[in-house]
Amino acid sequence: MKTKNLRHLALVGLLLIGLIVISGCMGNETHTKLKYNNYSTEDCLNINSTFTVEKYGINGLTERDECIIEVAKNKKDISICDNMIQKNEFKAPYAPYYCVSIVVVEVKEPSYCSKYLSSDDANPCYASYAKATGDYSVCTEMKEGINRDACIKAGKQKGFKYDELSTEPIVENSKQKTEESESIIEKTVTEEKQDISICENASNSYDKNACISQVAIAKRDVSLCEKILGASPQKGYCIRGVAEVKQDASLCEKISSTETRDNCFLDVAEVKQDVSICEKMSDTGGIYGKDYCIRGVARRKQDASICEKISNKDRDFCIKDIAGIKKDISLCEKISDSGVKDGCIGLIASANQDVSICEEKTSDARGKDMCITIVAKENQNVSICEKVSDTELKKICVREAL
């Protein structure tokens, strides 16, 4: 897609499919394996620091959570994830999802997505499995929503055929037909005609609907979404796209799917930088719930006061985000969790390449050491690790800074 406004119809689902950073794509995978190679879950639980790390494509994962996930992955044992979920041992909000999703790929058992995760988190879990293994047959196990739709489209492009969908069948999809349809869809957007009649030349109903959606968004005309065939969830995505470009949250109310409607509110809230729109969302949990929406608006506005609307630990991560963006260490003082606070201080110290900030501002000796490790890692300066007092943490610092 050539415009930001079209990203959700063709790209967002695919980005969700690639959300999990599979082992081969991790820059520090070797270090992580060495770090937790001989650990047990008990060893992980004995990690008292809630110092946060960037891993699996997200910020805010605690060192303890990373350890549990890596042990579950190395042992290929989904029960470790389940036990930690049941006992509420994970600290970061999204850690349970990442634990299950990563182990699912290791053991090649996609049914675990539904068995161990909420319905909201199961969809991206199935999608990440399809992306990692190339088995797009699992797309049909997903509930209706943008992830399922994008997963099926990706499967079609890989040559998969789907005999049964909850909405409508997908017809024969040779590579030639797929390329022809994509050319037609691109034409409706790149040419100034924006003529919906071009969509009639699409090779199947799925691509025809996608074509109509893009014309509707380009013309900012939600009435065109009504031309989408049948009860396809693509109609909801079409309305969502128009709502975003028009910055009109009232259009989201027209969407029947709760998931797509909530995502529509999220899109408009971020574009308008209007946190009140987040309150219209029905979902508070999941990976993309109300709190995620509030956090997104806070980042867009670079306003830490908005984070106060979040009641759980995500509030601290939200403030940390803004502190990092603004390089404002005073915001770190507003963080209640000592581990997240130390991580926040580490970001500022790293940005300023000033280890003295770690020595002056962190809560305890371990927090200081982990803060110094961040500075060493971000600046690729092993000599900084000499300031780490704990022997084991110094070894970790050296590995991370190399």
N, C-alpha and C positions, 0 to 999 in steps of 0.2 A: 504494500500500500504506500502511496506517495504522500498522504496527508495524515496528520496525527488523528484527525477526527474519524478516520475509518479504521482505526486500529482494532476496535473490539469485534468487528464482524469477521475479520480474517486473521488477526494476529494474537489477540489476547488469549484465546483458548490455546493456541499453539505455544504461547509463552508459558501458560500454566502447565502444559505438557512437559516443557523443559525446565520447570521450576526446580526440580530436584537436581542438584549437581552430582551426577553419577561419578563413581570413584575415579574413572579414567580422566575426568575433566578437572579434578581437584589439583590445584597447583602445589599444595603442601600435603598431598596424600601420603607420601612416604614418611614424612615426619610424624603424621598422625598415627600411622600404623606402629611406628617405633614407640611412640609416646604411650600408647595404651595396649601394647602387644601382650603383656603378661598380667593385665588388670582383670579383676573379677568385679561383679556388680558391687560387692561389699567395699572394694577399694574405691570405687567411684563415689559411693555414698559417704565415704570418709573425707572426700574433698570438701572442705568447709567453705572455701572461697566461692562466692557467686560472681566472681569476675567474668565479664562477658567477652566472647570471642566472635569473630566473623567466620561463619562456616555454612556450608550447604546453601550459599546464596543469600543468607540473611545476617543481619546484625542482631545482637541481643541474646545469643545462645550462651548459656553459662558453661564454664569449664566442666562443671559436674555433669551437665546434660550431654555435652560432647562426649565425655567419657562413657556414659551409659549407652549412647547410640553406637559408638564405635565397638564397644564390647558386644552388644547385641548383633551388630553386623559381622564382626569377626567370628562369633560363635554360631552365626546363622540361626539365632534363637528368638523367635517372635515372642515367646513367653516372657522374656526379659522386658520387652517394651510394655506388654500387657500388665505385668506385675507393677512396673513403675507407674503406669497410668492409674491403676486401681489404688495404689498407695499414695497417689498424688506427689510422687517424688520429683517429677520434672519441675524445674523452676521457670523456664521460658515458656510463654503461651503456646508456641508452635512446635515445641520439642516432641510431643507425642506423635504428631503427624509425620515429622521427619524420621523418627525412629521406625515407625511401622512401614512407611513408604520405602525406606532404604533396605530394610530386611526383606520386604516383599520381593524386591528385585533379586536379592541374594539367593532366596530359597525358591524363586520362581513359583510363587503361590499367590496370584492376584486376588483370590477370594478373601484373603486376610484383610484387604482394604475395607470391605463391608463388615467383616467380623469384628475388627478391633477399633474402627474409627466411626465417628458420627457420619451421618449422611452427607453433611456439608463437606467434610474432609475426605470422604471416600472417593469422590469424583476425581479430584486432582491426583489422588493416590493411584487410581486406575490409569489415568492419563500418563503419569510419570513412568508407570510400568510399561505401557505401550511404547513410549518413546525410548526407554532403555533397552527393551528386549526385541522390539520390532514386531511384537505380537499385538496387532491392532484389533484382533477379534474381541478383546476385553472391553472395547468401547461400548458394546451393547449392554454391558453390565451396569453402566453408569445411569444415574437418574437424569431426566431431561434437564438441560441447562447448557450453558456456553461451553463447558469443558467437553461434554458428550458430543456436541455438534462438531466442535473443532477436531476432536479425536477421530470421529468418523470421516471427516473430510481428509485428514492426514492419512488415514487408512486407505481411503480411495486412491489417493495419490501414490500409495505404495502397492496398489494392485489388489487390495482386499475387496471382496464383494460382500454385501450385507443383504441377506434374504428377508430379514424381518426387523423393522424398527417400530417404535411406538407411535410414530407419526406417519411415515410413508416409506415405501420401498425405494431403494436407490438402484437405478438401472445400470446396465452394462457400462463399465467405465474404463475403456481402453486408454492408454497413454495419449493417443492422438485426440480422443474426444475431450479428455481432461485439458490438454493444451489449448484446444479450440475454445472451450468454455472460458478458460482463464483469459484468453486473448479478447474474447467478447466482453468480459467483465472489465478488463483494463480499459478497453476502448470507451466504455460508457463514462468512465471517470476522466481519462486523459483528454478526450476530445470535448470541445465546448458544447457539443450537441446535447449531451446529457439526455439522450432520447431513450425512453423506456422501451420503445419498440425493438431496439437492438437486443434486448433480453430474450425475445422470442426465439432467437437463434441458438440459445444455450442448449447443450446436448441432453441435459436432464433437469428435473424439477429443482433439485438442490441448487445447482449453479444458476438456474433462472431466478430463484428466490434471492440468492446472494447478489445477483446483478441488480434486481429491483431495489434491494436494500441500499446498494451503493448510490443508485440514482436518487433515491429518496433523501439520503444524507447530503449528497452533493447539492440538491435543490432545496434542502431544508424543509421538505414537504412530508409531514407524517401521514397524510392521506394516502400516499403511494404505498405505504406499508400494507394497506388493506388489500393490495393486489397480490400479495404473497399467497401461494396456493395452500389450501387445506389448513390443518391445525398445526402447521410446522412451528417449532420454537423460533425459527428464523424471524417470524413476525415480531416477536418480542425484542430480538436483537436489533431489528430495523428501527423500532420505536426508540430503543435505548440510544442508538447512534444519533438519531435526529434530536432527541432530548439533550444530548451532550452538546452538539454544535449550536443548538438554540439556547442552551443554558436554561432549559425550562423543565423543572422538576415535576410540574403538573402532568407532563406527558407520560412520565413513568407510571402513573396511576392506571394507564391503559393496558399495562402488561399483566397478563394473567399469572405467569410463573413467578412465585415468590422470590426465587433465587435471582432471576433476571431483573425483576423489579428492584430488588435491593441493590444490585450492582449498578442499575441505572441511577438510583439516588446517589450512590457513591461517586459515580462519574461526574454528575452535575455538581455535587457538593465540592469536589476538588477543583473543577473548572471555575466555578463561581467563588470559590474560597468562602463558602457559606456553611458553617458547621451546623446550623439549625436543620439543614436538609438531612444530615446524618440521623437525626431523631426520627425520621420517617421510616427508617429501616426496621424490619421486623426481627432481624437476626443480630444478636449481640455477640455470639461466639463465632466459631469457625475461623477459617483463615482470613476471610474478607468480611467481617462483621462490622457492627456499629462502631466499636472501638477502633478498628482499623481505619474506618472512614474519618473519625475524629483526628486520628494521628496523621492521616494524609493531609487534611486541611491545615493542621498545625504546621506541618512541614512546608506546605505551599505558602502560608502566610508568615512563616518563621516567627510564630507567636507561641511561646511556651505556656502562656496563660490558658490557652485552649486545651492543653493536656490535662488540666485540672478536671475536665469533664469525664475523664477516664478513671474508673474506680479501682481497677485491678493493677497488677504490676506493670501492665503496658504503659501506665502513666509515666513511670520512671524511664522506660525506654523512649517514650515520646519526648520527654524533656532532654534526654541524652541526644536524640536526633537534632533537636534545635540548637543545643549547645555546640554540637559539632559543626553544624552549618554556619553558625554565627561566631564560632570560636570564642564563646563567652563562658569563661570558667565559673562565673558567679551563678550561672544556671545549674551547674553541677551540684551546688549546695542545696538546691531544692529537691534533690533526689533522696528518697528515704532509704532505699536498699543500698547497703554499703558496697556490695560488689558492683552494682550498676554505677554507683557514684564513682568508684575508683576507675572503672572503665571509661567513664565520661572524662575524668581528669586526665587519663592516659591519652585520650583523643586530643585534648587541648595541648598537653605537653608535647605530643608528637608533632602537632601542627606548628608549634613554636620551636621545635627541636631543643626543648629546655627540660632536662631531667630534674632540675631543682624544683619544678612544679610538683613532681611526684613526691619528692622528699618533704615538701612543705604542706601539701594538701590532702594526701591520702589518709585513710582512717587507721591503718595499722601497718605492721612490717610486711605482711604478705601483700596487702594492697599496694604498698610502695613498690615491692618487687615486681608485681604484675604490671603496674603502670610503667615501670622502667622497661619491661619486656616489650610493651607496645611501642615505646619510643624507639627501641633498638630495631624491632621488626620493621616498622614503617620507614625507618631511615636506613635500613640495611647496614647497620653499624654495630658489629659484634663487640667492639671495645666498650660500648655502653653497658654491656652485660656484666662488666666487672663491678658495677655498682650494686648488683643484685646480691643480697646477703645469704639467702637460702641456697644451699648447694644444689638441690634437685631443680629448683626453679632457674638457677643459673644455667644448668645444662639445657633446659627447655628454651631459655632465652637465646642461647648460642645457636641452637638448631633453627629457631624461628628467624633469627637475624641473618643467617647465611644466605 
